[in-house]
Amino acid sequence: MPDHEQEQKRPALLGTEMREATLPDGTQAVIVVQAGTSQSEVDEKAARLRRGTPEAK
């Protein structure tokens, strides 16, 4: 299947955005979060992903 057909079958990521995060050790990461997420939440989510801990609900 051509790449352009695969692109069309992927679900839309409406309401999300790619954001740059700064991890506690100072390294930078890019993660996908809900649009409008505060920068402090973006940084915390990236830190949790790095640690491998689940999100609090």
C-alpha positions as CSV (number, residue, x, y, z in Angstrom):
1,M,0.0,0.0,0.0
2,P,1.5,3.4,-0.9
3,D,2.5,5.7,1.9
4,H,-0.2,8.3,1.0
5,E,-2.9,5.7,1.4
6,Q,-1.6,4.8,4.8
7,E,-1.6,8.5,5.8
8,Q,-5.3,8.7,4.9
9,K,-6.2,5.7,7.1
10,R,-4.5,7.1,10.3
11,P,-6.9,8.6,12.8
12,A,-6.8,12.4,13.1
13,L,-5.1,13.7,16.2
14,L,-7.5,16.6,16.6
15,G,-7.0,18.6,19.7
16,T,-3.4,17.5,20.2
17,E,-0.1,19.3,19.6
18,M,3.6,18.5,19.7
19,R,5.3,20.4,22.5
20,E,8.9,20.7,23.7
21,A,9.5,19.7,27.3
22,T,12.4,20.1,29.6
23,L,13.2,17.1,31.8
24,P,14.6,17.3,35.3
25,D,18.1,16.6,34.1
26,G,17.9,19.5,31.6
27,T,17.5,17.4,28.5
28,Q,14.8,18.3,26.0
29,A,12.1,16.1,24.6
30,V,9.1,16.5,22.3
31,I,5.8,14.9,23.3
32,V,2.2,14.9,22.1
33,V,-0.2,16.4,24.5
34,Q,-3.7,17.9,24.5
35,A,-3.9,21.3,22.9
36,G,-3.8,24.0,25.6
37,T,-1.8,22.0,28.2
38,S,0.3,24.3,30.4
39,Q,4.0,24.1,30.0
40,S,4.5,22.9,33.6
41,E,2.1,20.0,32.9
42,V,4.0,19.2,29.6
43,D,7.2,19.1,31.5
44,E,5.7,16.9,34.3
45,K,4.2,14.5,31.7
46,A,7.5,14.1,30.0
47,A,9.2,13.4,33.3
48,R,6.7,10.7,34.1
49,L,7.1,9.1,30.7
50,R,10.9,9.2,31.3
51,R,10.5,7.5,34.7
52,G,8.0,5.1,33.3
53,T,5.3,5.9,36.0
54,P,1.6,6.0,35.2
55,E,-0.3,9.2,35.0
56,A,-2.4,10.1,38.0
57,K,-6.1,10.1,37.1
